[in-house]
Amino acid sequence: MAFLSFLLLAGVAYLIWRISDQLPDVIFRVSEIQRDVAEIRRNLNGAGDDDASPDEPEASTPTSS
């Protein structure tokens, strides 16, 4: 029974080692996906707002005559 427990522990340690070895690549790929999704959202949300920028105030203030 002790030998099977050792094999199970060795298998778990190997899997953890393989996952931690690939973790930087996974994090990079997830960040690239997030960047692409943010760009798509910006394009979809800003498709109709090309002439009005959010930084500029609207010209709806009344003028005195």
N, C-alpha and C positions, 0 to 999 in steps of 0.2 A: 504494500500500500504506500509506503514511503517513496518508492521509486516512481510510482504513478503521480504522486503529489509533486515530486521533483520535476517530472516531465511537464506537468501542467504549469508549474511555476516558470519553467524555462520557456514554454510556448508563449505564455503571457508576456514575459520579459522581451521576447523576440518581437512580438506584435507591437508592444509599446515602443521599442527601439525603431522599428520600421515606420511607425506613424510619426514619431518625433523627427525622424530623418527627412520625411516628406513635408513636414509642417511649413517651412518657409515658402516652398513652392505653392502650397495650397493657399496660404495667406496672400501671396502675390496675385494669384489668379482671382481670388475673391475680390481683392481691391480693384483689379482691372474690370471685373464684372460690375462692381458698384459704380465705377467711373463711367462705364458705358451706359448703365441704366440712368444715371444722373444726366448725362448728355441727351439721351432720348427724351427724358421728362422735360428738360429745358426746351428742347426743340418742339415738343408737343404743346407745352404751355405758352411758349412765346411765338407760336406760328401766327396768331392773329394780332399780336401786339408789336409789330415791327415799327410802327410809326410813333408809338408812345413809349417812352422809357420810364421806368419806375423812379428814377432819380430826379426827374424834372417834374415840378408841380404843374398841375393842370391849369389852363388859362381860363378858368371859370369864375375868376374874381371880378366883381363888377367894377367898372371904371367910372370915375366921376366926370360929368360933362359940364 
